[in-house]
Amino acid sequence: MEDSERPIGVFDSGVGGISVLRELVALMPQENYIYYGDSAHAPYGTKTLEEVRALTLADADLLVGQGVKALVAACNTATSAAIQLLRERFSDIPVIGIEPALKPAVLSRVHPRVLVMATPMTLREEKFRRLMERFREQARVEPLPCPGLVEFVEHGELSGEALEAFLRELFAPYQDGTVDCVVLGCTHYPFVRETIQSVLGEHVKIFDGGAGTARETQRRLRERGLLRSGGEKGTVTFQNSLSDPALYGLARRLLAGPCVPETPCGM
């Protein structure tokens, strides 16, 4: 098989990274993808650094073992904890991570108040601290840890009274109308974007990094001559560390399109 025909590997702690996969498929529909969700160990964001690194490397090993031509860490926590380790371990293929879309949020207004929603692990890591310090003079940036929100998405609960009540309590200290922007610093969060918008109000602008990660993946593949040619649509294969059939149904629903795998969606 030619290198350009090999699939792109995408992984996350669960189904959240499908928000990035969705952007990848929209930008590069001709590519083949293998998506691996480690739902058995979700969420990563409340674990120790050592645990996240071990799980991330295991996820990557699984995909690289299937011959992927690029590796996308569609998980902010995994990126924060292990992106350098991944690049050192798999230096022969492009390895792309994701980070909170803080820059476009900061530049969207004059000295905005920006909330960065993320897992506790992402907000603890030095990578995020450096990012926040970079824009300290241009905006009022406030980290907002969101333990418990990932589980709503993992259970397919993307709207409803329970989710709204959770978010209203989370945002209770910010209901004075002074928040300008929210950055979704976890790939699970775009799936509850509508409810976040409803709770905070239409005046708040919401940003996430999925589209930027897709563009960077395309750029890195083009640099190495690895873009798949031809007009035919590629395939998507879903895999998960849990064998629950409902997860594959949820994965297809989150992708918001038909799953057209080479093999049945599953392990």
Phi, psi and omega in degrees: 000132176296148182303322182293339181276348181291154182282164171266129178267130180232133179219159180206170177293347180192230183265354184300323182296351175295339174295328176281318176305320179301318178291322178297314181295321179295321182280323184228069184294342182280348183279156172263143184228143166242122179252124178244123176248128181264061184296338179297335183242010179287147357272154175281333191293347179253007181267173177284163179301317181296319179296315182296318179297317180295317180293319181297315179295324177294319177300313182295318178303318182298316182286318179297326177296343178263008172082031180290152181266348177205157183233123179246115175276091185274048185211119181297322181295313179298320178298313181299320187276329196217010186298322180292320177299318179297317182292327177288322184285326184238057186289348183272355177228157175295134176238117185243133177251189179224146175223159180305138183281061185286321183302308179297330178292315180297321183279355184285337181213173177276118180043063181284161169266118187241124172265131176251105178277127181198173177284157178305322181296313180302317183286337179281332190286150183299328181303315179288321180300320178294320179297316180295319180296327181301329184248017185301324183278344186258347184200162171264101185257126183234120176287141180228096177294141186232055178299133180104338183286323178304321184296328177301315181291318180300331179269002179076017182265086189263357178201180176112172187296320182296315178296316180297319178296319178300313183290324178296321177292319179299318184267005183307319180288354186242024183269019181270003177082008183264355177282128180263321186219151172233131176255125179274098187266025174215137186290347174288328192293328178303336181286347176243023183301318183298319180290321175302315179298318181296319182289319184275334181106155185291344181286345182271127178270139184243136183232145169217164190263008184299313182295322178295323177294321178297317179296320179293322177298315178300317181298316182293323177292320179297319179304323184263006180067034186253003178292137180282131180266172180098155185266352184287149181288141179280186183243157175234124176243124178264135173226153182208149179287347172255144182265014181294116180302331181297331179295324180288326173295319178295319180300315180295322180294318181292326177292340176062042177186169180292141173273121183241069187280159173290327177233167180306147180295103178162181181285000000 
